[in-house]
Amino acid sequence: MERKEFLSLVGISVGAVMLQHCLSGCSKSSDPSPTTTGGTTGGTGGTTTTGFSGNATASKGTINFTLDLTAASYTSLATNGNAKVVDDVIVAKTSAGNYIAVSKACTHQGTTIDFFSALNKFRCSTHGSEFSTTGSVLVGPATSPLTQYQATFDSSKNTLTVKA
């Protein structure tokens, strides 16, 4: 191995180590824990979950689904500050008790976001983008807002309907 080739390999290795440390520095270890639970839970992703009806996958048409909050899969949404990922949507109940729903994918690179009820915002753990409860960008690198969906709670049926 020639000296030039050796130095090139060392330089690439050092660069890779530095890049890894820079990327891991994007997260804040002092942040509170997210309150998002679960992954794909709707009936359109090949899994059938009791308490779900409709479509929560954007690629299959307009978002329009209903959650039965008495079903075991969704009882956590009855508590203020909790959130649940339902296919392409993240549904949350704010600390004030309002239901909100936004697209789950960060508009920067598509990572699934988390809901931080103590901070009343959504955050991407990959690069630190932050979004308000309406989906607007609070902190970049994301520049586009999350898609916000209408979330309507029916107290007489204990159901939550989410639609575009």
C-alpha positions in Angstrom: 0.0 0.0 0.0 1.4 3.4 -1.0 1.5 6.3 1.4 -1.0 8.3 -0.6 -3.5 5.4 -0.6 -3.0 4.9 3.2 -3.6 8.6 4.0 -6.7 8.6 1.8 -8.1 5.6 3.8 -7.3 7.2 7.1 -8.9 10.5 6.1 -12.1 8.7 5.0 -12.2 6.8 8.3 -11.7 9.9 10.4 -14.4 11.7 8.4 -16.9 8.9 8.9 -16.3 9.0 12.7 -16.7 12.7 12.8 -19.9 12.6 10.8 -21.4 10.0 13.1 -20.7 12.3 16.1 -22.1 15.3 14.4 -25.3 13.5 13.5 -25.8 12.1 17.0 -25.4 15.6 18.4 -28.6 16.6 16.7 -30.7 15.2 19.6 -31.1 16.6 23.0 -30.7 14.1 25.8 -32.4 16.4 28.2 -35.6 16.4 26.3 -38.6 14.8 28.0 -39.7 11.4 26.8 -42.1 11.3 23.8 -45.6 10.0 24.5 -46.1 8.4 21.1 -47.0 4.8 21.3 -47.3 2.0 18.8 -46.6 1.8 15.1 -48.9 0.8 12.3 -52.2 0.2 14.0 -54.9 0.8 11.5 -56.8 -1.7 9.4 -55.2 -0.7 6.1 -51.6 -1.8 6.6 -52.4 -5.5 6.5 -53.2 -5.6 10.3 -56.7 -5.5 11.6 -57.1 -3.7 14.9 -60.3 -3.7 16.9 -61.7 -0.2 17.2 -60.5 1.1 13.9 -62.5 1.8 10.8 -61.7 3.7 7.6 -58.5 4.7 5.9 -55.4 6.1 7.6 -53.0 5.6 4.7 -52.5 8.5 2.3 -51.4 6.2 -0.6 -54.8 4.5 -0.4 -56.8 7.7 -0.8 -58.2 10.4 1.4 -57.5 10.1 5.2 -60.8 9.4 6.9 -61.0 7.0 9.9 -62.7 6.5 13.2 -61.2 5.2 16.4 -63.3 3.6 19.2 -61.6 4.9 22.3 -63.0 2.1 24.4 -61.1 -0.5 22.4 -57.9 -1.7 24.1 -55.7 -0.4 21.2 -56.9 3.2 21.7 -57.7 3.6 25.4 -54.4 5.5 25.9 -55.9 8.4 23.8 -58.4 9.0 26.6 -55.6 10.4 28.7 -54.3 13.9 28.3 -50.8 14.0 26.9 -50.9 10.7 25.1 -50.4 10.0 21.4 -50.8 7.1 19.0 -49.5 6.4 15.5 -52.2 5.2 13.3 -50.7 4.2 9.9 -49.7 7.6 8.3 -51.2 9.8 11.0 -50.2 10.6 14.6 -53.2 11.3 16.9 -52.6 13.0 20.2 -54.6 14.4 23.1 -52.9 17.5 24.3 -52.4 18.3 28.0 -55.3 20.7 27.7 -57.5 17.8 26.5 -57.9 18.7 22.8 -57.5 16.0 20.1 -55.2 16.7 17.3 -54.0 14.7 14.2 -51.1 15.4 11.8 -49.1 13.4 9.3 -46.6 11.2 11.1 -43.7 11.8 8.8 -41.3 14.7 9.3 -41.3 16.8 6.2 -37.5 17.0 6.2 -36.6 13.3 5.6 -39.7 11.3 6.4 -38.8 10.1 9.9 -41.8 9.3 12.2 -42.2 12.2 14.6 -43.0 12.0 18.4 -45.4 14.0 20.5 -44.0 15.7 23.6 -47.0 16.6 25.7 -44.9 18.5 28.3 -43.7 20.8 25.5 -47.0 20.7 23.5 -45.2 20.0 20.2 -44.1 17.3 17.8 -40.4 16.6 17.3 -38.3 14.6 14.9 -35.6 12.6 16.7 -33.4 12.3 13.6 -32.5 16.0 13.0 -34.4 17.9 15.6 -37.2 19.6 13.6 -40.0 20.7 15.8 -43.6 21.3 14.9 -46.6 23.0 16.7 -49.8 21.2 17.4 -51.2 22.6 14.1 -48.2 21.1 12.2 -46.4 24.4 11.5 -42.6 24.3 11.6 -41.1 25.7 14.8 -37.5 24.6 14.4 -35.8 23.4 11.2 -34.2 21.8 9.2 -37.8 21.0 8.0 -39.2 23.9 6.0 -42.7 22.5 5.2 -45.5 22.0 7.7 -47.0 18.7 8.6 -50.4 17.9 7.1 -53.1 18.7 9.7 -56.2 16.6 9.9 -59.6 17.4 11.4 -60.1 15.5 14.7 -63.6 15.3 16.0 -64.5 13.6 19.3 -68.0 12.2 19.8 -68.5 11.9 23.6 -71.8 10.1 23.3 -70.1 7.2 21.3 -66.6 7.7 22.8 -65.2 7.8 19.2 -62.6 10.0 17.5 -63.0 10.7 13.8 -60.0 11.9 11.8 -60.3 13.2 8.2 -58.7 15.4 5.7 
